[in-house]
Amino acid sequence: MIWAGNVIRPRLTKEDKEEFDRLVERVKQGGAGKMGEFVSNVSRLLDEVQMKKFNEGKIEGKEEVARKLINRGFSDEDIAELTDFDIERIKKLRKELIN
């Protein structure tokens, strides 16, 4: 279990570290019989973390496109349609670019 804490835990967000710690505690209480469940749950947790990072990257990419469209003079409505962001988010990005 020490290896998991040293290798996996540092890569997790605070929220995910708390879930990881709960999983470790369940294994400690259940003994070696819980190890398969632990591995399965940690695998699921890592998949979720990877998906979160992927989605964050997609959003960052869309924000970059929105900034470029703002700089080229596109309307908030057109940018919202092209990026699937709501108008308020476009206005916020526009405001950030001005400041």
TORDREN-697376 format. One record per residue: residue number from 1; x, y, z of N, C-alpha, C, O in turn; residue in one letter. Coordinates in Angstrom, 3 decimals, decimal comma, always signed. Layout:
<pt resi="NUM" n_c1="X" n_c2="Y" n_c3="Z" ca_c1="X" ca_c2="Y" ca_c3="Z" c_c1="X" c_c2="Y" c_c3="Z" o_c1="X" o_c2="Y" o_c3="Z" resn="A"/>
...
% end
This chain:
<pt resi="1" n_c1="+0,823" n_c2="-1,189" n_c3="+0,000" ca_c1="+0,000" ca_c2="+0,000" ca_c3="+0,000" c_c1="+0,871" c_c2="+1,257" c_c3="+0,000" o_c1="+0,442" o_c2="+2,313" o_c3="-0,467" resn="M"/>
<pt resi="2" n_c1="+2,071" n_c2="+1,145" n_c3="+0,515" ca_c1="+2,947" ca_c2="+2,312" ca_c3="+0,557" c_c1="+3,251" c_c2="+2,790" c_c3="-0,855" o_c1="+3,252" o_c2="+3,992" o_c3="-1,122" resn="I"/>
<pt resi="3" n_c1="+3,512" n_c2="+1,839" n_c3="-1,767" ca_c1="+3,818" ca_c2="+2,221" ca_c3="-3,145" c_c1="+2,674" c_c2="+3,009" c_c3="-3,760" o_c1="+2,904" o_c2="+3,989" o_c3="-4,470" resn="W"/>
<pt resi="4" n_c1="+1,448" n_c2="+2,590" n_c3="-3,494" ca_c1="+0,285" ca_c2="+3,280" ca_c3="-4,061" c_c1="+0,212" c_c2="+4,710" c_c3="-3,548" o_c1="-0,090" o_c2="+5,636" o_c3="-4,301" resn="A"/>
<pt resi="5" n_c1="+0,490" n_c2="+4,879" n_c3="-2,277" ca_c1="+0,482" ca_c2="+6,223" ca_c3="-1,706" c_c1="+1,580" c_c2="+7,101" c_c3="-2,274" o_c1="+1,395" o_c2="+8,305" o_c3="-2,454" resn="G"/>
<pt resi="6" n_c1="+2,720" n_c2="+6,498" n_c3="-2,554" ca_c1="+3,849" ca_c2="+7,275" ca_c3="-3,079" c_c1="+3,754" c_c2="+7,533" c_c3="-4,575" o_c1="+4,246" o_c2="+8,552" o_c3="-5,061" resn="N"/>
<pt resi="7" n_c1="+3,128" n_c2="+6,625" n_c3="-5,306" ca_c1="+3,088" ca_c2="+6,733" ca_c3="-6,763" c_c1="+1,793" c_c2="+7,383" c_c3="-7,249" o_c1="+1,824" o_c2="+8,272" o_c3="-8,100" resn="V"/>
<pt resi="8" n_c1="+0,683" n_c2="+6,948" n_c3="-6,720" ca_c1="-0,616" ca_c2="+7,391" ca_c3="-7,230" c_c1="-1,111" c_c2="+8,664" c_c3="-6,540" o_c1="-1,517" o_c2="+9,613" o_c3="-7,211" resn="I"/>
<pt resi="9" n_c1="-1,081" n_c2="+8,690" n_c3="-5,225" ca_c1="-1,685" ca_c2="+9,786" ca_c3="-4,469" c_c1="-1,191" c_c2="+11,170" c_c3="-4,871" o_c1="-2,013" o_c2="+12,082" o_c3="-4,962" resn="R"/>
<pt resi="10" n_c1="+0,116" n_c2="+11,386" n_c3="-5,121" ca_c1="+0,572" ca_c2="+12,740" ca_c3="-5,474" c_c1="-0,020" c_c2="+13,273" c_c3="-6,778" o_c1="-0,006" o_c2="+14,481" o_c3="-7,011" resn="P"/>
<pt resi="11" n_c1="-0,526" n_c2="+12,408" n_c3="-7,610" ca_c1="-1,075" ca_c2="+12,825" ca_c3="-8,908" c_c1="-2,542" c_c2="+13,219" c_c3="-8,829" o_c1="-3,120" o_c2="+13,644" o_c3="-9,830" resn="R"/>
<pt resi="12" n_c1="-3,147" n_c2="+13,087" n_c3="-7,669" ca_c1="-4,577" ca_c2="+13,309" ca_c3="-7,515" c_c1="-4,881" c_c2="+14,705" c_c3="-6,974" o_c1="-4,048" o_c2="+15,333" o_c3="-6,320" resn="L"/>
<pt resi="13" n_c1="-6,098" n_c2="+15,174" n_c3="-7,265" ca_c1="-6,575" ca_c2="+16,425" ca_c3="-6,683" c_c1="-6,898" c_c2="+16,181" c_c3="-5,213" o_c1="-6,941" o_c2="+15,034" o_c3="-4,767" resn="T"/>
<pt resi="14" n_c1="-7,120" n_c2="+17,238" n_c3="-4,474" ca_c1="-7,439" ca_c2="+17,108" ca_c3="-3,053" c_c1="-8,668" c_c2="+16,224" c_c3="-2,851" o_c1="-8,679" o_c2="+15,351" o_c3="-1,983" resn="K"/>
<pt resi="15" n_c1="-9,693" n_c2="+16,457" n_c3="-3,653" ca_c1="-10,928" ca_c2="+15,677" ca_c3="-3,556" c_c1="-10,662" c_c2="+14,206" c_c3="-3,864" o_c1="-11,158" o_c2="+13,319" o_c3="-3,170" resn="E"/>
<pt resi="16" n_c1="-9,878" n_c2="+13,957" n_c3="-4,904" ca_c1="-9,582" ca_c2="+12,583" ca_c3="-5,280" c_c1="-8,663" c_c2="+11,910" c_c3="-4,264" o_c1="-8,754" o_c2="+10,699" o_c3="-4,060" resn="D"/>
<pt resi="17" n_c1="-7,783" n_c2="+12,674" n_c3="-3,627" ca_c1="-6,927" ca_c2="+12,113" ca_c3="-2,571" c_c1="-7,777" c_c2="+11,617" c_c3="-1,409" o_c1="-7,472" o_c2="+10,587" o_c3="-0,808" resn="K"/>
<pt resi="18" n_c1="-8,842" n_c2="+12,347" n_c3="-1,093" ca_c1="-9,726" ca_c2="+11,931" ca_c3="+0,000" c_c1="-10,398" c_c2="+10,602" c_c3="-0,340" o_c1="-10,514" o_c2="+9,725" o_c3="+0,515" resn="E"/>
<pt resi="19" n_c1="-10,842" n_c2="+10,455" n_c3="-1,598" ca_c1="-11,445" ca_c2="+9,176" ca_c3="-1,993" c_c1="-10,404" c_c2="+8,062" c_c3="-1,978" o_c1="-10,691" o_c2="+6,946" o_c3="-1,544" resn="E"/>
<pt resi="20" n_c1="-9,198" n_c2="+8,362" n_c3="-2,450" ca_c1="-8,115" ca_c2="+7,385" ca_c3="-2,428" c_c1="-7,864" c_c2="+6,925" c_c3="-0,987" o_c1="-7,727" o_c2="+5,729" o_c3="-0,729" resn="F"/>
<pt resi="21" n_c1="-7,805" n_c2="+7,870" n_c3="-0,060" ca_c1="-7,565" ca_c2="+7,530" ca_c3="+1,349" c_c1="-8,673" c_c2="+6,635" c_c3="+1,903" o_c1="-8,407" o_c2="+5,727" o_c3="+2,690" resn="D"/>
<pt resi="22" n_c1="-9,908" n_c2="+6,892" n_c3="+1,490" ca_c1="-11,018" ca_c2="+6,025" ca_c3="+1,929" c_c1="-10,839" c_c2="+4,611" c_c3="+1,384" o_c1="-11,090" o_c2="+3,633" o_c3="+2,089" resn="R"/>
<pt resi="23" n_c1="-10,404" n_c2="+4,506" n_c3="+0,129" ca_c1="-10,173" ca_c2="+3,187" ca_c3="-0,464" c_c1="-9,061" c_c2="+2,444" c_c3="+0,275" o_c1="-9,188" o_c2="+1,252" o_c3="+0,551" resn="L"/>
<pt resi="24" n_c1="-7,980" n_c2="+3,139" n_c3="+0,592" ca_c1="-6,864" ca_c2="+2,528" ca_c3="+1,323" c_c1="-7,341" c_c2="+2,030" c_c3="+2,681" o_c1="-6,978" o_c2="+0,935" o_c3="+3,109" resn="V"/>
<pt resi="25" n_c1="-8,147" n_c2="+2,829" n_c3="+3,349" ca_c1="-8,636" ca_c2="+2,447" ca_c3="+4,679" c_c1="-9,499" c_c2="+1,181" c_c3="+4,588" o_c1="-9,423" o_c2="+0,311" o_c3="+5,455" resn="E"/>
<pt resi="26" n_c1="-10,318" n_c2="+1,084" n_c3="+3,537" ca_c1="-11,149" ca_c2="-0,114" ca_c3="+3,374" c_c1="-10,289" c_c2="-1,350" c_c3="+3,163" o_c1="-10,616" o_c2="-2,423" o_c3="+3,670" resn="R"/>
<pt resi="27" n_c1="-9,193" n_c2="-1,216" n_c3="+2,421" ca_c1="-8,296" ca_c2="-2,356" ca_c3="+2,208" c_c1="-7,630" c_c2="-2,740" c_c3="+3,521" o_c1="-7,519" o_c2="-3,923" o_c3="+3,841" resn="V"/>
<pt resi="28" n_c1="-7,191" n_c2="-1,753" n_c3="+4,276" ca_c1="-6,544" ca_c2="-2,036" ca_c3="+5,560" c_c1="-7,491" c_c2="-2,786" c_c3="+6,483" o_c1="-7,074" o_c2="-3,702" o_c3="+7,192" resn="K"/>
<pt resi="29" n_c1="-8,759" n_c2="-2,403" n_c3="+6,479" ca_c1="-9,737" ca_c2="-3,046" ca_c3="+7,349" c_c1="-10,125" c_c2="-4,434" c_c3="+6,840" o_c1="-10,395" o_c2="-5,340" o_c3="+7,629" resn="Q"/>
<pt resi="30" n_c1="-10,152" n_c2="-4,594" n_c3="+5,504" ca_c1="-10,590" ca_c2="-5,862" ca_c3="+4,931" c_c1="-9,475" c_c2="-6,839" c_c3="+4,641" o_c1="-9,735" o_c2="-7,995" o_c3="+4,308" resn="G"/>
<pt resi="31" n_c1="-8,246" n_c2="-6,399" n_c3="+4,761" ca_c1="-7,117" ca_c2="-7,287" ca_c3="+4,503" c_c1="-6,877" c_c2="-7,520" c_c3="+3,027" o_c1="-7,398" o_c2="-6,804" o_c3="+2,171" resn="G"/>
<pt resi="32" n_c1="-6,074" n_c2="-8,540" n_c3="+2,745" ca_c1="-5,656" ca_c2="-8,838" ca_c3="+1,367" c_c1="-6,844" c_c2="-9,163" c_c3="+0,471" o_c1="-6,773" o_c2="-8,972" o_c3="-0,743" resn="A"/>
<pt resi="33" n_c1="-7,924" n_c2="-9,646" n_c3="+1,052" ca_c1="-9,106" ca_c2="-9,975" ca_c3="+0,264" c_c1="-9,711" c_c2="-8,770" c_c3="-0,431" o_c1="-10,412" o_c2="-8,912" o_c3="-1,433" resn="G"/>
<pt resi="34" n_c1="-9,448" n_c2="-7,613" n_c3="+0,085" ca_c1="-9,984" ca_c2="-6,381" ca_c3="-0,501" c_c1="-9,053" c_c2="-5,790" c_c3="-1,558" o_c1="-9,391" o_c2="-4,772" o_c3="-2,164" resn="K"/>
<pt resi="35" n_c1="-7,897" n_c2="-6,396" n_c3="-1,794" ca_c1="-6,911" ca_c2="-5,825" ca_c3="-2,708" c_c1="-7,452" c_c2="-5,734" c_c3="-4,138" o_c1="-7,213" o_c2="-4,735" o_c3="-4,816" resn="M"/>
<pt resi="36" n_c1="-8,169" n_c2="-6,746" n_c3="-4,605" ca_c1="-8,735" ca_c2="-6,700" ca_c3="-5,955" c_c1="-9,713" c_c2="-5,556" c_c3="-6,110" o_c1="-9,709" o_c2="-4,849" o_c3="-7,118" resn="G"/>
<pt resi="37" n_c1="-10,548" n_c2="-5,381" n_c3="-5,105" ca_c1="-11,501" ca_c2="-4,268" ca_c3="-5,102" c_c1="-10,747" c_c2="-2,936" c_c3="-5,099" o_c1="-11,131" o_c2="-1,994" o_c3="-5,791" resn="E"/>
<pt resi="38" n_c1="-9,677" n_c2="-2,870" n_c3="-4,318" ca_c1="-8,863" ca_c2="-1,658" ca_c3="-4,244" c_c1="-8,288" c_c2="-1,309" c_c3="-5,621" o_c1="-8,391" o_c2="-0,169" o_c3="-6,074" resn="F"/>
<pt resi="39" n_c1="-7,689" n_c2="-2,293" n_c3="-6,273" ca_c1="-7,081" ca_c2="-2,063" ca_c3="-7,583" c_c1="-8,143" c_c2="-1,595" c_c3="-8,576" o_c1="-7,905" o_c2="-0,671" o_c3="-9,355" resn="V"/>
<pt resi="40" n_c1="-9,306" n_c2="-2,228" n_c3="-8,549" ca_c1="-10,393" ca_c2="-1,846" ca_c3="-9,444" c_c1="-10,841" c_c2="-0,413" c_c3="-9,183" o_c1="-11,038" o_c2="+0,364" o_c3="-10,117" resn="S"/>
<pt resi="41" n_c1="-10,999" n_c2="-0,070" n_c3="-7,912" ca_c1="-11,442" ca_c2="+1,277" ca_c3="-7,560" c_c1="-10,391" c_c2="+2,333" c_c3="-7,880" o_c1="-10,735" o_c2="+3,424" o_c3="-8,335" resn="N"/>
<pt resi="42" n_c1="-9,132" n_c2="+2,032" n_c3="-7,652" ca_c1="-8,069" ca_c2="+2,986" ca_c3="-7,985" c_c1="-8,008" c_c2="+3,163" c_c3="-9,496" o_c1="-7,794" o_c2="+4,273" o_c3="-9,982" resn="V"/>
<pt resi="43" n_c1="-8,191" n_c2="+2,095" n_c3="-10,231" ca_c1="-8,218" ca_c2="+2,186" ca_c3="-11,692" c_c1="-9,349" c_c2="+3,112" c_c3="-12,142" o_c1="-9,153" o_c2="+3,962" o_c3="-13,011" resn="S"/>
<pt resi="44" n_c1="-10,522" n_c2="+2,944" n_c3="-11,553" ca_c1="-11,664" ca_c2="+3,803" ca_c3="-11,868" c_c1="-11,362" c_c2="+5,254" c_c3="-11,523" o_c1="-11,675" o_c2="+6,161" o_c3="-12,295" resn="R"/>
<pt resi="45" n_c1="-10,753" n_c2="+5,471" n_c3="-10,363" ca_c1="-10,403" ca_c2="+6,818" ca_c3="-9,918" c_c1="-9,422" c_c2="+7,466" c_c3="-10,894" o_c1="-9,583" o_c2="+8,633" o_c3="-11,253" resn="L"/>
<pt resi="46" n_c1="-8,417" n_c2="+6,723" n_c3="-11,319" ca_c1="-7,443" ca_c2="+7,260" ca_c3="-12,269" c_c1="-8,091" c_c2="+7,570" c_c3="-13,618" o_c1="-7,749" o_c2="+8,562" o_c3="-14,261" resn="L"/>
<pt resi="47" n_c1="-9,021" n_c2="+6,723" n_c3="-14,042" ca_c1="-9,751" ca_c2="+6,999" ca_c3="-15,284" c_c1="-10,542" c_c2="+8,297" c_c3="-15,165" o_c1="-10,572" o_c2="+9,102" o_c3="-16,097" resn="D"/>
<pt resi="48" n_c1="-11,184" n_c2="+8,497" n_c3="-14,014" ca_c1="-11,952" ca_c2="+9,724" ca_c3="-13,799" c_c1="-11,047" c_c2="+10,950" c_c3="-13,809" o_c1="-11,400" o_c2="+11,978" o_c3="-14,386" resn="E"/>
<pt resi="49" n_c1="-9,886" n_c2="+10,845" n_c3="-13,174" ca_c1="-8,933" ca_c2="+11,951" ca_c3="-13,147" c_c1="-8,467" c_c2="+12,272" c_c3="-14,563" o_c1="-8,384" o_c2="+13,439" o_c3="-14,945" resn="V"/>
<pt resi="50" n_c1="-8,167" n_c2="+11,241" n_c3="-15,336" ca_c1="-7,726" ca_c2="+11,442" ca_c3="-16,710" c_c1="-8,823" c_c2="+12,111" c_c3="-17,536" o_c1="-8,537" o_c2="+12,998" o_c3="-18,340" resn="Q"/>
<pt resi="51" n_c1="-10,068" n_c2="+11,694" n_c3="-17,346" ca_c1="-11,177" ca_c2="+12,292" ca_c3="-18,091" c_c1="-11,375" c_c2="+13,751" c_c3="-17,692" o_c1="-11,658" o_c2="+14,591" o_c3="-18,546" resn="M"/>
<pt resi="52" n_c1="-11,231" n_c2="+14,060" n_c3="-16,403" ca_c1="-11,345" ca_c2="+15,453" ca_c3="-15,954" c_c1="-10,285" c_c2="+16,311" c_c3="-16,634" o_c1="-10,579" o_c2="+17,403" o_c3="-17,121" resn="K"/>
<pt resi="53" n_c1="-9,059" n_c2="+15,815" n_c3="-16,663" ca_c1="-7,973" ca_c2="+16,570" ca_c3="-17,294" c_c1="-8,230" c_c2="+16,741" c_c3="-18,785" o_c1="-7,972" o_c2="+17,811" o_c3="-19,338" resn="K"/>
<pt resi="54" n_c1="-8,731" n_c2="+15,705" n_c3="-19,438" ca_c1="-9,058" ca_c2="+15,782" ca_c3="-20,857" c_c1="-10,115" c_c2="+16,852" c_c3="-21,103" o_c1="-9,985" o_c2="+17,674" o_c3="-22,010" resn="F"/>
<pt resi="55" n_c1="-11,169" n_c2="+16,832" n_c3="-20,278" ca_c1="-12,246" ca_c2="+17,810" ca_c3="-20,439" c_c1="-11,767" c_c2="+19,225" c_c3="-20,146" o_c1="-12,180" o_c2="+20,170" o_c3="-20,818" resn="N"/>
<pt resi="56" n_c1="-10,896" n_c2="+19,379" n_c3="-19,145" ca_c1="-10,333" ca_c2="+20,695" ca_c3="-18,852" c_c1="-9,529" c_c2="+21,200" c_c3="-20,045" o_c1="-9,576" o_c2="+22,386" o_c3="-20,372" resn="E"/>
<pt resi="57" n_c1="-8,800" n_c2="+20,312" n_c3="-20,689" ca_c1="-8,026" ca_c2="+20,683" ca_c3="-21,870" c_c1="-8,928" c_c2="+21,120" c_c3="-23,021" o_c1="-8,615" o_c2="+22,068" o_c3="-23,741" resn="G"/>
<pt resi="58" n_c1="-10,049" n_c2="+20,423" n_c3="-23,186" ca_c1="-10,998" ca_c2="+20,804" ca_c3="-24,229" c_c1="-11,553" c_c2="+22,197" c_c3="-23,958" o_c1="-11,675" o_c2="+23,012" o_c3="-24,874" resn="K"/>
<pt resi="59" n_c1="-11,886" n_c2="+22,467" n_c3="-22,707" ca_c1="-12,444" ca_c2="+23,771" ca_c3="-22,349" c_c1="-11,402" c_c2="+24,862" c_c3="-22,570" o_c1="-11,717" o_c2="+25,927" o_c3="-23,102" resn="I"/>
<pt resi="60" n_c1="-10,159" n_c2="+24,597" n_c3="-22,161" ca_c1="-9,095" ca_c2="+25,577" ca_c3="-22,376" c_c1="-8,913" c_c2="+25,860" c_c3="-23,859" o_c1="-8,686" o_c2="+27,005" o_c3="-24,249" resn="E"/>
<pt resi="61" n_c1="-9,010" n_c2="+24,828" n_c3="-24,685" ca_c1="-8,897" ca_c2="+25,005" ca_c3="-26,127" c_c1="-10,030" c_c2="+25,854" c_c3="-26,686" o_c1="-9,809" o_c2="+26,722" o_c3="-27,530" resn="G"/>
<pt resi="62" n_c1="-11,241" n_c2="+25,597" n_c3="-26,211" ca_c1="-12,382" ca_c2="+26,392" ca_c3="-26,647" c_c1="-12,237" c_c2="+27,846" c_c3="-26,202" o_c1="-12,582" o_c2="+28,766" o_c3="-26,942" resn="K"/>
<pt resi="63" n_c1="-11,723" n_c2="+28,046" n_c3="-24,983" ca_c1="-11,524" ca_c2="+29,413" ca_c3="-24,508" c_c1="-10,511" c_c2="+30,146" c_c3="-25,372" o_c1="-10,673" o_c2="+31,335" o_c3="-25,649" resn="E"/>
<pt resi="64" n_c1="-9,476" n_c2="+29,451" n_c3="-25,795" ca_c1="-8,467" ca_c2="+30,072" ca_c3="-26,657" c_c1="-9,081" c_c2="+30,461" c_c3="-28,001" o_c1="-8,798" o_c2="+31,535" o_c3="-28,531" resn="E"/>
<pt resi="65" n_c1="-9,914" n_c2="+29,590" n_c3="-28,543" ca_c1="-10,604" ca_c2="+29,906" ca_c3="-29,796" c_c1="-11,517" c_c2="+31,115" c_c3="-29,587" o_c1="-11,553" o_c2="+32,022" o_c3="-30,419" resn="V"/>
<pt resi="66" n_c1="-12,246" n_c2="+31,125" n_c3="-28,485" ca_c1="-13,146" ca_c2="+32,248" ca_c3="-28,195" c_c1="-12,361" c_c2="+33,561" c_c3="-28,093" o_c1="-12,810" o_c2="+34,585" o_c3="-28,607" resn="A"/>
<pt resi="67" n_c1="-11,202" n_c2="+33,542" n_c3="-27,440" ca_c1="-10,376" ca_c2="+34,752" ca_c3="-27,335" c_c1="-9,943" c_c2="+35,246" c_c3="-28,726" o_c1="-9,962" o_c2="+36,445" o_c3="-29,005" resn="R"/>
<pt resi="68" n_c1="-9,563" n_c2="+34,319" n_c3="-29,568" ca_c1="-9,152" ca_c2="+34,700" ca_c3="-30,925" c_c1="-10,322" c_c2="+35,304" c_c3="-31,696" o_c1="-10,154" o_c2="+36,282" o_c3="-32,425" resn="K"/>
<pt resi="69" n_c1="-11,498" n_c2="+34,722" n_c3="-31,535" ca_c1="-12,675" ca_c2="+35,256" ca_c3="-32,214" c_c1="-13,040" c_c2="+36,641" c_c3="-31,681" o_c1="-13,449" o_c2="+37,516" o_c3="-32,443" resn="L"/>
<pt resi="70" n_c1="-12,893" n_c2="+36,832" n_c3="-30,387" ca_c1="-13,134" ca_c2="+38,155" ca_c3="-29,795" c_c1="-12,170" c_c2="+39,159" c_c3="-30,409" o_c1="-12,569" o_c2="+40,251" o_c3="-30,814" resn="I"/>
<pt resi="71" n_c1="-10,912" n_c2="+38,785" n_c3="-30,473" ca_c1="-9,904" ca_c2="+39,686" ca_c3="-31,034" c_c1="-10,152" c_c2="+39,998" c_c3="-32,507" o_c1="-9,726" o_c2="+41,043" o_c3="-32,997" resn="N"/>
<pt resi="72" n_c1="-10,828" n_c2="+39,112" n_c3="-33,206" ca_c1="-11,131" ca_c2="+39,338" ca_c3="-34,629" c_c1="-12,458" c_c2="+40,045" c_c3="-34,846" o_c1="-12,882" o_c2="+40,270" o_c3="-35,979" resn="R"/>
<pt resi="73" n_c1="-13,114" n_c2="+40,394" n_c3="-33,727" ca_c1="-14,323" ca_c2="+41,202" ca_c3="-33,841" c_c1="-15,629" c_c2="+40,443" c_c3="-33,968" o_c1="-16,648" o_c2="+41,043" o_c3="-34,310" resn="G"/>
<pt resi="74" n_c1="-15,634" n_c2="+39,162" n_c3="-33,709" ca_c1="-16,876" ca_c2="+38,400" ca_c3="-33,782" c_c1="-17,815" c_c2="+38,833" c_c3="-32,661" o_c1="-17,369" o_c2="+39,275" o_c3="-31,603" resn="F"/>
<pt resi="75" n_c1="-19,106" n_c2="+38,703" n_c3="-32,899" ca_c1="-20,102" ca_c2="+39,046" ca_c3="-31,878" c_c1="-20,144" c_c2="+37,957" c_c3="-30,804" o_c1="-19,733" o_c2="+36,821" o_c3="-31,038" resn="S"/>
<pt resi="76" n_c1="-20,646" n_c2="+38,324" n_c3="-29,629" ca_c1="-20,785" ca_c2="+37,351" ca_c3="-28,542" c_c1="-21,682" c_c2="+36,187" c_c3="-28,970" o_c1="-21,412" o_c2="+35,033" o_c3="-28,640" resn="D"/>
<pt resi="77" n_c1="-22,746" n_c2="+36,500" n_c3="-29,705" ca_c1="-23,687" ca_c2="+35,470" ca_c3="-30,143" c_c1="-23,014" c_c2="+34,477" c_c3="-31,095" o_c1="-23,206" o_c2="+33,267" o_c3="-30,977" resn="E"/>
<pt resi="78" n_c1="-22,220" n_c2="+35,004" n_c3="-32,042" ca_c1="-21,526" ca_c2="+34,112" ca_c3="-32,976" c_c1="-20,506" c_c2="+33,238" c_c3="-32,251" o_c1="-20,387" o_c2="+32,045" o_c3="-32,531" resn="D"/>
<pt resi="79" n_c1="-19,781" n_c2="+33,835" n_c3="-31,327" ca_c1="-18,772" ca_c2="+33,074" ca_c3="-30,571" c_c1="-19,445" c_c2="+31,990" c_c3="-29,737" o_c1="-18,963" o_c2="+30,859" o_c3="-29,667" resn="I"/>
<pt resi="80" n_c1="-20,560" n_c2="+32,343" n_c3="-29,107" ca_c1="-21,293" ca_c2="+31,367" ca_c3="-28,291" c_c1="-21,763" c_c2="+30,199" c_c3="-29,161" o_c1="-21,686" o_c2="+29,041" o_c3="-28,753" resn="A"/>
<pt resi="81" n_c1="-22,242" n_c2="+30,512" n_c3="-30,345" ca_c1="-22,706" ca_c2="+29,447" ca_c3="-31,249" c_c1="-21,547" c_c2="+28,552" c_c3="-31,694" o_c1="-21,704" o_c2="+27,335" o_c3="-31,791" resn="E"/>
<pt resi="82" n_c1="-20,394" n_c2="+29,148" n_c3="-31,961" ca_c1="-19,250" ca_c2="+28,373" ca_c3="-32,449" c_c1="-18,563" c_c2="+27,554" c_c3="-31,359" o_c1="-17,998" o_c2="+26,499" o_c3="-31,646" resn="L"/>
<pt resi="83" n_c1="-18,604" n_c2="+28,023" n_c3="-30,118" ca_c1="-17,892" ca_c2="+27,349" ca_c3="-29,034" c_c1="-18,790" c_c2="+26,556" c_c3="-28,094" o_c1="-18,303" o_c2="+25,787" o_c3="-27,265" resn="T"/>
<pt resi="84" n_c1="-20,097" n_c2="+26,741" n_c3="-28,221" ca_c1="-21,077" ca_c2="+26,135" ca_c3="-27,300" c_c1="-20,969" c_c2="+26,696" c_c3="-25,887" o_c1="-21,458" o_c2="+26,076" o_c3="-24,943" resn="D"/>
<pt resi="85" n_c1="-20,340" n_c2="+27,856" n_c3="-25,726" ca_c1="-20,327" ca_c2="+28,559" ca_c3="-24,445" c_c1="-21,568" c_c2="+29,436" c_c3="-24,366" o_c1="-22,117" o_c2="+29,850" o_c3="-25,388" resn="F"/>
<pt resi="86" n_c1="-22,005" n_c2="+29,716" n_c3="-23,136" ca_c1="-23,112" ca_c2="+30,649" ca_c3="-23,006" c_c1="-22,597" c_c2="+32,092" c_c3="-23,139" o_c1="-21,400" o_c2="+32,353" o_c3="-23,016" resn="D"/>
<pt resi="87" n_c1="-23,508" n_c2="+33,000" n_c3="-23,386" ca_c1="-23,159" ca_c2="+34,398" ca_c3="-23,628" c_c1="-22,406" c_c2="+34,987" c_c3="-22,437" o_c1="-21,458" o_c2="+35,751" o_c3="-22,617" resn="I"/>
<pt resi="88" n_c1="-22,821" n_c2="+34,639" n_c3="-21,236" ca_c1="-22,153" ca_c2="+35,182" ca_c3="-20,038" c_c1="-20,679" c_c2="+34,800" c_c3="-20,003" o_c1="-19,834" o_c2="+35,605" o_c3="-19,613" resn="E"/>
<pt resi="89" n_c1="-20,378" n_c2="+33,594" n_c3="-20,402" ca_c1="-18,971" ca_c2="+33,157" ca_c3="-20,415" c_c1="-18,174" c_c2="+33,948" c_c3="-21,450" o_c1="-17,023" o_c2="+34,310" o_c3="-21,207" resn="R"/>
<pt resi="90" n_c1="-18,783" n_c2="+34,215" n_c3="-22,596" ca_c1="-18,119" ca_c2="+35,006" ca_c3="-23,634" c_c1="-17,875" c_c2="+36,422" c_c3="-23,124" o_c1="-16,798" o_c2="+36,982" o_c3="-23,329" resn="I"/>
<pt resi="91" n_c1="-18,864" n_c2="+36,995" n_c3="-22,466" ca_c1="-18,705" ca_c2="+38,351" ca_c3="-21,914" c_c1="-17,585" c_c2="+38,384" c_c3="-20,883" o_c1="-16,815" o_c2="+39,343" o_c3="-20,826" resn="K"/>
<pt resi="92" n_c1="-17,495" n_c2="+37,347" n_c3="-20,079" ca_c1="-16,419" ca_c2="+37,269" ca_c3="-19,081" c_c1="-15,049" c_c2="+37,210" c_c3="-19,771" o_c1="-14,119" o_c2="+37,908" o_c3="-19,366" resn="K"/>
<pt resi="93" n_c1="-14,928" n_c2="+36,389" n_c3="-20,801" ca_c1="-13,667" ca_c2="+36,298" ca_c3="-21,541" c_c1="-13,331" c_c2="+37,640" c_c3="-22,196" o_c1="-12,176" o_c2="+38,066" o_c3="-22,195" resn="L"/>
<pt resi="94" n_c1="-14,334" n_c2="+38,290" n_c3="-22,747" ca_c1="-14,118" ca_c2="+39,595" ca_c3="-23,385" c_c1="-13,609" c_c2="+40,599" c_c3="-22,358" o_c1="-12,688" o_c2="+41,370" o_c3="-22,626" resn="R"/>
<pt resi="95" n_c1="-14,224" n_c2="+40,578" n_c3="-21,181" ca_c1="-13,815" ca_c2="+41,489" ca_c3="-20,100" c_c1="-12,382" c_c2="+41,212" c_c3="-19,668" o_c1="-11,618" o_c2="+42,146" o_c3="-19,426" resn="K"/>
<pt resi="96" n_c1="-12,007" n_c2="+39,929" n_c3="-19,569" ca_c1="-10,640" ca_c2="+39,553" ca_c3="-19,193" c_c1="-9,625" c_c2="+40,067" c_c3="-20,211" o_c1="-8,520" o_c2="+40,472" o_c3="-19,847" resn="E"/>
<pt resi="97" n_c1="-10,003" n_c2="+40,049" n_c3="-21,472" ca_c1="-9,091" ca_c2="+40,529" ca_c3="-22,516" c_c1="-8,897" c_c2="+42,036" c_c3="-22,449" o_c1="-7,825" o_c2="+42,544" o_c3="-22,776" resn="L"/>
<pt resi="98" n_c1="-9,933" n_c2="+42,749" n_c3="-22,025" ca_c1="-9,839" ca_c2="+44,202" ca_c3="-21,920" c_c1="-8,949" c_c2="+44,594" c_c3="-20,757" o_c1="-8,206" o_c2="+45,572" o_c3="-20,844" resn="I"/>
<pt resi="99" n_c1="-9,017" n_c2="+43,842" n_c3="-19,670" ca_c1="-8,236" ca_c2="+44,171" ca_c3="-18,467" c_c1="-6,851" c_c2="+43,702" c_c3="-18,583" o_c1="-6,055" o_c2="+43,893" o_c3="-17,663" resn="N"/>
% end
